[in-house]
Amino acid sequence: MWLIMTSLAAVITTAIWYVRAPEDKYKLGLLSLIFWGATLMWFVDHVMAYLTEGGEFFEINPDATLLGLSVIILALLVWEIVLLVSDPKGVLKRVLKR
C-alpha cells in the first residue's frame, strides 16, 4: 500500500510543480523528487521481493497504510524544514530582525 500511496503523492506533487514550473518558489520540485525517490526505491523492493519470495505484489492492510501515511508525513516534514531554512517569502528574516 505504501508504494501506491507514495506513487500517488509523487504524481500529484509533480503535476502541481509542473503547473508552477517557471517559478519554483516553494521548492515543489524537491518534494516531487523526494516522493519519486521513495516510489522508485519501493518499486525495486517490491519487484525483488516478488521475484525471490513470490506472494502478493501489493500489500493492502492497515499496517501498510499506516506506513504509507507515515512516509508521506515525514516527506512533508522534511520539505517544510527546507522551506523554513530557505525562507522564500522572507518572513523569518523580518521576524528575526526585530
HELIX and SHEET records of a PDB file:
HELIX    1   1 TRP A    2  VAL A   19  1                                  18    
HELIX    2   2 LEU A   28  GLU A   53  1                                  26    
HELIX    3   3 PRO A   62  SER A   86  1                                  25    
HELIX    4   4 VAL A   91  LYS A   97  1                                   7    
END                                                                             
